[in-house]
Amino acid sequence: MDKMKMAQEESKEKLARILVDGQSENGGVKVVVNGNREVKQVYYTPEFFETADKESIEELTMIALNRALEKAEAIFTEEMSGVAKGIMPNIPGMGNMFGK
């Protein structure tokens, strides 16, 4: 069990260094999150605020955030499944579970 906990911690550290972004349709909003699904930065172009009202700022920020989180979730899931594969005991006949 300690081996699994150590592998998970190593993966979390690795995921903390992986950054992905999501943008709104018009590119006025960009959100950066890491592989652990933590929001690291939110960017707005200067032009965005010239034409955006409160509702569009909120809506486009949510769109950009959700896009970034979708990418981060895919990376997180892939990394954690790799950890599980590396720790699973080598049981005869079980190799096909992971495409082996």
SETINU-283821 format. One record per residue: residue in three letters; y, z, x of N, C-alpha, C in turn. Coordinates in steps of 0.001 Angstrom, whole numbers, plus 524288, in hexadecimal, padded with zeros to 5 digits. Each point is the difference from the previous one (the first is absolute). Example, Ala and Ser with C-alpha at 12.3 -4.5 7.8 and 13.67 -1.06 7.14 Angstrom:
! residues 2
ala7E9C681E7883386804A6800007FC86804B08000080384 ser8041A7FD307FEA2804A68003C8033480442802DA7FCFE 
***
This chain:
! residues 100
met7FB53800008032E804AD800007FCD2804F6800008035F asp7FFC5802A58047680487800068037A801467FA8B801F1 lys7FBEE7FCE8800EB800C17FAA1801CE803097FCE37FBE5 met7FEBC800D27FB11802AC7FD327FBCA805B0801B07FFA6 lys800F980508800688055A801FA7FFB6803497FDE080485 met7FDB97FFDD804AA802C57FDE78048C8012D7FA347FF44 ala7FC367FD137FDEC800C47FA647FF1A804407FF197FBF2 gln80025803377FBFF8040F7FF7D7FBFF80562801208024C glu800678040280334804FC8014F8026C801DE7FB9E8039C glu7FC677FDC680300801667FB9B80364801EA7FB647FCC5 ser7FD667FF087FBA48019B7FBB47FC9680558800FD7FDAB lys80113804CB7FE6A805248014C7FDCC8044B7FF2780406 glu7FEE58016D804E2803D47FF1D80424800E37FA2D800D8 lys7FBCC7FD077FFE18006B7FA53800978030E7FDAC7FB76 leu7FECF801AA7FB42802A87FDFC7FB59805CB801637FFF3 ala801698045E80253805828018F8003B803377FC2D8033C arg7FD707FD3880396802BE7FC45803688002E7FA7E7FDBF ile7FD0C7FF0B7FBDB7FFE97FACE7FD94804317FFD07FBC9 leu803897FC4880073804377FF717FC2B7FF637FAE77FCFB val800CA8004C7FADE800007FB5D7FCAA804D6800447FC91 asp801957FB7D7FDFF804A48000B7FCA97FF027FD257FAE6 gly80361801157FC5E8001B7FD3F7FB06805A47FEB67FED0 gln800D57FB6B7FD96805527FE527FED7800877FE897FA4F ser804BB8006F7FE12801227FE247FABF800467FA078001E glu7FFF47FDA77FB6B8000A7FA437FFAD804A07FD97802E2 asn804888025E7FF68804AE7FDB68025D800C9801A4805AB gly7FC8B8035A8020A80075801C0805668043880407800DD gly80284801C27FBDE8042E803D4800817FE128057280140 val7FB0A801057FEB87FDB380528800FB7FB0D7FF5080333 lys7FF7A80337804057FB49800008033A7FE6B805AD800E2 val7FB01801267FF1B7FDF480544800C97FBB67FFB980423 val800238039F803AE7FC1380046804247FCE38050D7FF3B val7FACB7FF757FFEF7FC88804817FFA77FBF97FFA68045E asn7FD9E8046B8014A7FBEE7FFD5803FA7FAAA7FFCD7FD62 gly7FBEF7FF95803247FAB87FF887FE007FE18804C97FD1B asn802BA80466800A17FEC4804BB7FD11802EB800327FAD1 arg8029E7FBBE7FEB4802E47FF637FB20804BC803947FFAA glu80283800DF8047D804CB8030D8003A8049D7FC408008E val803FD800B57FCD3804A87FCB48004A802F480175804F4 lys801147FC1280337802B2800EC804F0805B17FE337FFDC gln801097FBA67FD40805557FDF07FFCD800C67FCEF7FAF2 val804DF7FFFB7FE3A801987FCB87FB9F804F57FD31801B8 tyr7FFE87FAD27FF928047F7FCC58018B802437FD3A7FB46 tyr805227FF957FFF2802C37FCCB7FC2A803B97FC70802F9 thr8001C7FB0E7FE88803C67FC848028080570801567FDEF pro803F97FF3880318805578011A7FE2D8015C7FCD67FB16 glu7FE317FB2F7FFC7801207FCA37FB867FD718020A7FAFA phe7FBB8802A98008F7FD21801F47FB7B80371803847FCA3 phe802EF80368802778033D803AE7FD0F804C37FD6F7FD7D glu8015F7FB5A801B9804777FD487FDAD7FED27FE317FA77 thr7FB0C7FEDC7FEED7FEA07FDE37FADD7FC4C8037E7FCE3 ala7FDB4803F18026A7FC068032A7FD5A802758047A7FCEE asp7FDC3800EB7FB6A801828049E7FD0B7FBC58042C800BF lys800D68048B7FDBF7FC6580464800BA7FA6C7FE8F7FE76 glu7FF517FD6F7FB9B7FAC87FEA57FE247FD417FC31803AD ser802DF7FC11801FB7FD707FC50803917FEBD8028880536 ile8034680391801C67FECC802C6804DB7FAF18030B7FF56 glu7FF89802D07FBC17FB44803157FF037FB357FC847FF6E glu800777FBE77FCDA7FB8B7FC8E7FEFE7FE387FD2A804EF leu803A37FDC7802E57FE8A7FD16804B17FE08803968045C thr801F3804D08002A7FDEF803C5803C67FA58801557FEB2 met7FEDC800C27FAFB7FA968011E7FE6E7FC657FB6880128 ile801D37FB467FF167FCD07FB5C8011D7FEBB7FFBF805CD ala803F8800968034B7FF2D7FFCB805AC7FC678046D801C2 leu800C8804977FDE57FCBB8047D8016B7FA587FF287FE67 asn7FF1C7FE217FB4E7FAA57FF047FE377FD547FBCE8033F arg802CD7FC01801857FDB27FBE8803537FE6E8023380550 ala8035F8032C8023B7FEC18025C8050F7FB5C803B77FF84 leu7FFE3803127FBD57FBB4803AD7FF497FACB7FD437FF0D glu800157FB847FD6E7FB297FCF57FF407FDC57FE5680547 lys803657FE22803767FE3F7FE6C805377FDEB804B280307 ala802D08045B7FFB27FE62804AE802D37FAD2802117FDEF glu7FF387FFC77FAEB7FB1D801D47FDA97FB657FCBE801E9 ala800BC7FAE8800677FBCB7FC9D801E97FE978015E805A2 ile803E8800F0803397FF0F80171805787FD5B805548004B phe801D5803BB7FCDD7FDBC8053F7FFE97FA457FFC97FE65 thr7FECC7FD207FBE07FAA27FF967FE127FC747FD9080419 glu801DA7FBE0802857FCEB7FD668040E7FEE4803B58048F glu803F9802D3801A17FF60803A28046B7FC2E804627FE9B met80082802387FB647FC9E8045C7FE7F7FA5A7FE367FF16 ser7FF437FB427FE207FAA47FE1E7FF647FD8C7FF1480557 gly803267FE79803CC7FE157FF64805567FE5B8053C8024E val802EA804167FEC17FE9A8053D801D27FACB801917FDA1 ala7FF607FF177FAEB7FB21801767FD5C7FB5C7FD098023E lys800B77FAF3801187FBC37FCE28023C7FE6C8020980560 gly803CA80190803107FEF2801D3805447FD428053F8002B ile80061802F27FBCA7FDC8805337FFF17FACF8003E7FD1E met7FF027FC3A7FCA37FB217FFFF7FCF97FB567FFD8803AD pro7FC14803237FEE27FB557FFD1803507FD3C7FAC47FF78 asn7FD417FE888040F7FD267FB0E7FFFF7FAD2800D47FD27 ile8000E7FF357FAE07FB58800C37FCC77FD6F7FAB37FF38 pro7FAFE7FF82801617FD517FAFD7FF508006B7FE127FA58 gly8012B7FB007FF77800707FDAA7FAD5805528008B7FD79 met80383803088026580523800E07FDBD804367FC7E8027B gly7FE917FCF0803E3803C67FCBD802BC802B27FC157FC90 asn7FD6F7FE237FBE3802687FC1D7FC91804858022F7FCD3 met800778051D7FF9B80444802517FD0A805447FE778023B phe8003D7FF2880519804EF7FED3802927FFFF7FAA280284 gly7FCCF7FC987FE097FFFA7FAA7801E37FD437FF4880532 lys7FCB6803A18018C7FD277FF80804F97FAD97FD5E7FF2B 
***
